[in-house]
């Protein structure tokens, strides 16, 4: 099995399509049974990659770089190599509060335009979400036990969290290419959960709670009309020594399109 390798500053992301020994023609169905044609096409093309090689990526590539910011058509990768990266990472952190900029200071209106540019020239957009802690009101790195339980159905913060997901969905639904089609996105919810630094990490929740959160998230985003997300299960390199460690919180193939891990 050949994996899909993406690099982002300070992080190495290693992705693998589930069932990657299969051909593109026999690729498994996406977690979203109503996925758009473009999303399915991207998913199948990822299987073809194992016959071709690797893709290089960069976080916020079009937004800023070494001694520059918001310069049209520029990226550090292009400055060095003469071409843009194949994969672009973005983050939704702060969209939950309807802020104008993400946690890295990137304006969401500019992010929307840059993601459109990426799609129009055949690149791949990936999205993570450093969502604030809905229980404490602090940032994603505030990780008291019980936060995941609080956002599950019946939890004290469930309705608040649904409103935050509505805000994220509202933005994601605006992401369209020049062809008017929704932009396919590799979406990494609750990334690096095997670490101990986010409120969704395994030191603050149980495998069953994490699986419930994942499945609820997939179902809820689909209910908002989002059918252009490829769902990526993502661990960190912390506390993952065996396959069992990697799969302990895995919600099942029917809810996951790809698996990956972040290496610092």
C-alpha positions in Angstrom: 0.0 0.0 0.0 1.4 3.4 -1.0 0.3 6.2 1.3 -0.6 9.8 0.4 2.0 12.1 1.9 1.3 15.7 2.6 3.7 18.1 4.4 2.8 21.3 6.3 5.2 23.6 8.2 6.1 21.9 11.5 3.8 19.0 10.8 4.0 16.0 8.7 0.6 14.5 7.8 0.5 11.0 6.6 -2.8 10.0 4.9 -4.0 6.7 3.6 -7.2 5.9 1.8 -9.0 3.1 3.5 -8.7 0.0 1.4 -5.8 1.7 -0.5 -4.8 -1.6 -2.1 -7.9 -1.2 -4.3 -7.9 0.5 -7.7 -9.7 3.8 -8.2 -12.4 2.0 -10.1 -13.2 -0.2 -7.0 -12.6 2.5 -4.4 -15.0 2.1 -1.5 -18.0 4.4 -1.2 -17.5 7.7 0.7 -19.0 8.1 4.2 -21.5 10.6 2.7 -23.7 8.5 0.4 -24.9 11.8 -1.2 -21.4 13.1 -1.9 -21.1 15.4 -4.9 -19.7 14.1 -8.2 -16.7 16.3 -7.7 -16.1 14.9 -4.2 -16.3 11.3 -5.4 -14.0 12.1 -8.3 -11.4 13.5 -5.9 -11.7 10.5 -3.6 -11.2 8.1 -6.5 -8.3 10.1 -7.8 -6.6 9.7 -4.4 -6.5 6.0 -5.0 -4.8 6.6 -8.4 -2.1 8.5 -6.5 -0.5 5.2 -5.3 0.4 4.6 -8.9 1.9 8.0 -9.4 3.7 9.2 -6.2 3.1 11.9 -3.6 1.6 15.3 -3.1 3.3 18.1 -1.3 1.3 20.5 0.8 1.6 23.8 2.8 -0.6 25.4 5.5 -2.1 28.8 4.6 0.1 28.8 1.6 -1.6 31.7 -0.3 -2.2 33.8 2.8 1.3 34.7 4.1 4.9 33.6 4.1 8.5 34.8 4.8 8.3 38.6 5.1 5.0 38.9 3.0 1.3 38.7 3.6 -1.7 38.8 1.3 0.2 39.2 -2.0 -1.9 37.9 -4.9 -0.7 34.8 -6.5 2.2 34.3 -4.1 3.3 31.4 -1.9 6.6 30.5 -0.3 6.5 27.2 -2.2 6.1 29.0 -5.5 8.9 31.4 -4.6 11.3 28.5 -4.1 10.1 25.9 -6.7 8.3 28.0 -9.4 5.0 26.3 -8.7 2.3 26.2 -6.0 1.9 23.2 -3.7 -0.6 20.5 -4.6 -2.3 20.5 -1.2 -3.3 23.5 0.9 -4.2 23.4 4.6 -6.8 25.8 6.2 -8.4 26.0 9.6 -11.9 27.0 10.8 -10.9 28.0 14.3 -13.0 31.0 15.4 -15.7 30.4 12.8 -17.8 29.1 15.7 -18.1 32.7 17.1 -18.7 34.2 13.6 -15.4 36.0 13.8 -14.0 37.6 10.7 -10.5 35.9 10.9 -9.4 32.4 11.9 -7.1 31.7 14.8 -4.1 32.4 12.6 -5.4 35.8 11.6 -6.5 34.7 8.1 -9.7 36.5 7.1 -12.4 34.0 6.2 -13.5 36.0 3.1 -10.0 35.8 1.7 -9.8 32.1 2.7 -12.9 31.5 0.6 -11.3 33.1 -2.5 -8.0 31.3 -2.0 -9.8 28.0 -1.7 -11.6 28.7 -4.9 -8.3 29.5 -6.7 -6.9 26.2 -5.4 -9.9 24.2 -6.7 -9.9 26.1 -10.1 -6.3 25.1 -10.8 -6.7 21.5 -9.7 -5.3 21.6 -6.2 -6.6 20.0 -3.0 -8.0 21.9 0.0 -7.7 20.4 3.5 -9.5 21.8 6.5 -9.0 21.3 10.3 -11.0 23.0 13.0 -9.4 24.3 16.3 -12.8 24.8 17.7 -13.1 26.6 21.1 -14.0 24.6 24.2 -17.9 24.9 24.4 -17.9 23.9 28.1 -15.3 26.3 29.5 -15.6 29.1 26.8 -11.8 29.0 26.4 -9.8 27.9 23.4 -9.3 24.4 21.9 -6.3 23.8 24.1 -8.3 24.0 27.3 -9.1 20.4 28.0 -10.9 19.6 31.2 -12.5 16.2 31.4 -16.2 16.1 30.4 -16.2 18.5 27.4 -16.9 15.8 24.8 -19.7 14.4 27.0 -21.2 17.9 27.3 -21.6 18.3 23.5 -23.2 14.9 22.8 -27.0 14.7 22.5 -28.4 15.3 26.0 -25.3 17.1 27.1 -25.3 20.5 28.7 -23.6 22.2 25.7 -25.2 20.2 22.9 -27.4 23.0 21.6 -24.6 25.5 21.8 -22.3 23.1 19.9 -24.9 22.6 17.2 -25.1 26.3 16.7 -21.3 26.4 16.3 -21.5 23.6 13.7 -24.2 25.6 11.9 -21.8 28.5 11.7 -19.0 26.3 10.3 -21.5 24.7 7.8 -22.7 28.1 6.7 -19.1 29.0 5.7 -18.3 25.7 4.1 -21.5 25.9 2.0 -20.2 29.1 0.4 -17.1 27.4 -0.9 -17.6 27.0 -4.6 -15.4 27.0 -7.7 -15.7 29.2 -10.8 -17.9 26.3 -12.2 -20.4 26.9 -9.4 -19.8 23.5 -7.9 -19.1 22.9 -4.2 -15.4 22.5 -3.6 -14.4 19.0 -2.3 -12.5 19.2 1.0 -10.4 16.8 3.0 -11.9 17.5 6.5 -10.0 16.5 9.6 -12.4 16.9 12.6 -10.9 16.4 16.1 -7.4 16.1 14.8 -4.5 14.8 16.9 -6.9 13.3 19.4 -4.2 10.8 20.7 -2.3 13.7 22.2 -3.3 15.5 25.4 -3.7 19.1 24.4 -7.2 19.5 22.9 -10.6 19.2 24.6 -11.4 16.2 22.4 -8.1 14.3 23.1 -8.2 10.8 24.5 -7.0 11.9 28.0 -10.4 13.6 28.5 -12.8 11.3 26.8 -13.6 7.6 26.2 -13.4 5.7 22.9 -17.2 5.4 22.9 -17.7 9.1 23.5 -15.3 10.0 20.7 -17.0 7.6 18.3 -20.4 9.1 19.2 -19.0 12.6 18.7 -17.5 11.7 15.3 -20.7 10.0 14.0 -22.9 12.9 15.3 -20.6 15.3 13.5 -20.8 13.5 10.2 -24.5 13.1 10.4 -25.1 16.7 11.4 -23.0 18.2 8.7 -24.8 16.1 6.1 -28.1 17.4 7.5 -27.1 21.0 6.8 -26.6 20.1 3.1 -22.9 19.6 3.2 -22.0 16.8 0.8 -18.5 17.8 -0.3 -16.5 16.6 2.7 -14.1 13.7 2.7 -13.8 12.7 6.4 -10.2 12.1 7.6 -9.6 10.3 10.9 -6.4 11.8 12.3 -4.2 10.9 15.3 -0.9 12.5 16.4 2.3 10.5 16.8 1.8 10.6 20.6 0.5 7.5 22.4 0.4 5.5 19.1 2.8 2.6 19.4 0.6 -0.1 17.9 -2.2 -0.6 15.4 -4.5 -1.2 18.3 -3.6 2.3 19.7 -4.3 3.8 16.3 -7.7 2.1 15.9 -9.0 2.3 19.5 -11.2 5.3 18.9 -11.9 4.5 15.2 -15.7 4.9 14.5 -15.8 2.5 11.6 -15.3 2.4 7.8 -18.8 3.6 7.1 -18.0 6.9 8.9 -14.4 7.5 7.7 -12.9 8.0 4.3 -9.2 8.3 5.1 -6.9 7.7 8.0 -3.9 9.9 8.8 -1.5 11.1 11.5 0.3 14.3 12.3 4.0 14.1 13.2 5.8 17.0 14.8 
